[in-house]
Amino acid sequence: MLFEIIYYQQMAKDIKKLKLTKFQLIKLKKKIEDISHNPFPKQQGGLGELLSGNLKGLLKFRFDNDYRVIYSIVKEDNVMKVIVIGMRADKLVYKEAGKRLDF
């Protein structure tokens, strides 16, 4: 089942900060689209990884080893909300996701 993808309003700024190449942007878009076909956690046969702590209920997936995409799903509406895309190394991606939980 394909989920509609909704991006957080500051997603363009997130991506600009990462300075991804055109090839990486195409690859990222494809990965998000692929995940949207089965955004559920791996424990439920999906492609996402569950987060814990104050981000419990959110999911993530890796992109090019260095990046993380944090998202939520709204099952009733078949919506996948992409909350933040960032580098895993500085862990700011997780802090930013916590700030955007009301999205």
C-alpha positions as CSV (number, residue, x, y, z in Angstrom):
1,M,0.0,0.0,0.0
2,L,1.4,3.4,-1.0
3,F,1.4,6.1,1.7
4,E,1.1,9.8,0.8
5,I,4.3,11.6,1.6
6,I,4.1,14.9,3.5
7,Y,7.2,16.9,4.2
8,Y,7.8,19.1,7.1
9,Q,7.8,22.8,6.0
10,Q,11.5,23.3,6.7
11,M,12.6,20.3,4.7
12,A,14.1,22.4,1.9
13,K,16.3,24.1,4.4
14,D,17.4,20.8,5.9
15,I,18.4,19.5,2.5
16,K,20.2,22.7,1.6
17,K,22.3,22.5,4.7
18,L,23.4,19.0,3.8
19,K,24.8,20.2,0.5
20,L,23.9,16.9,-1.3
21,T,24.9,16.3,-4.8
22,K,22.2,16.1,-7.5
23,F,22.8,12.3,-7.6
24,Q,22.3,12.1,-3.8
25,L,19.1,14.1,-4.1
26,I,17.7,11.8,-6.7
27,K,18.7,8.8,-4.6
28,L,17.2,10.3,-1.5
29,K,13.9,11.0,-3.2
30,K,13.8,7.4,-4.6
31,K,14.5,6.0,-1.1
32,I,11.7,8.0,0.5
33,E,9.3,6.8,-2.3
34,D,10.4,3.2,-1.7
35,I,9.9,3.5,2.0
36,S,6.4,5.0,1.5
37,H,5.3,1.6,0.0
38,N,5.9,0.0,3.4
39,P,6.9,2.6,6.1
40,F,6.1,0.3,9.0
41,P,8.8,-0.9,11.4
42,K,10.9,-3.9,10.5
43,Q,9.3,-5.8,13.4
44,Q,6.0,-5.5,11.5
45,G,7.6,-6.4,8.1
46,G,8.2,-2.8,7.1
47,L,11.3,-0.9,6.1
48,G,11.7,1.5,9.0
49,E,13.5,1.4,12.3
50,L,11.7,2.3,15.5
51,L,13.1,5.1,17.7
52,S,12.9,5.2,21.4
53,G,13.0,7.6,24.3
54,N,11.4,11.0,23.7
55,L,11.1,10.0,20.0
56,K,9.1,6.8,20.7
57,G,6.5,6.4,17.9
58,L,8.8,7.9,15.2
59,L,10.7,5.8,12.7
60,K,14.0,6.3,10.8
61,F,15.9,5.0,7.9
62,R,19.5,5.4,6.8
63,F,20.5,7.1,3.7
64,D,24.1,6.9,2.4
65,N,25.3,5.7,5.9
66,D,25.9,9.2,7.2
67,Y,22.3,10.5,7.0
68,R,19.1,9.7,8.8
69,V,15.5,10.4,7.7
70,I,13.1,10.7,10.6
71,Y,9.4,10.2,9.9
72,S,6.0,9.3,11.4
73,I,3.1,7.4,9.9
74,V,-0.6,8.1,10.3
75,K,-2.1,4.7,9.5
76,E,-5.7,5.9,9.3
77,D,-4.9,8.4,6.6
78,N,-2.2,6.4,4.8
79,V,0.2,9.3,5.4
80,M,4.0,9.2,5.9
81,K,5.2,12.5,7.4
82,V,8.9,13.2,6.8
83,I,10.0,15.2,9.8
84,V,13.7,15.8,9.4
85,I,16.7,14.8,7.3
86,G,20.1,15.2,8.7
87,M,23.5,13.8,9.5
88,R,23.7,11.1,12.1
89,A,27.2,11.9,13.3
90,D,26.2,15.1,15.2
91,K,22.9,13.6,16.5
92,L,21.3,17.0,15.8
93,V,18.9,15.2,13.5
94,Y,17.3,13.5,16.6
95,K,17.2,16.8,18.6
96,E,15.5,18.5,15.6
97,A,13.0,15.7,15.3
98,G,12.1,16.2,19.0
99,K,11.4,19.9,18.3
100,R,9.2,19.1,15.4
101,L,7.0,16.5,17.0
102,D,3.8,18.6,16.7
103,F,4.0,18.4,12.9
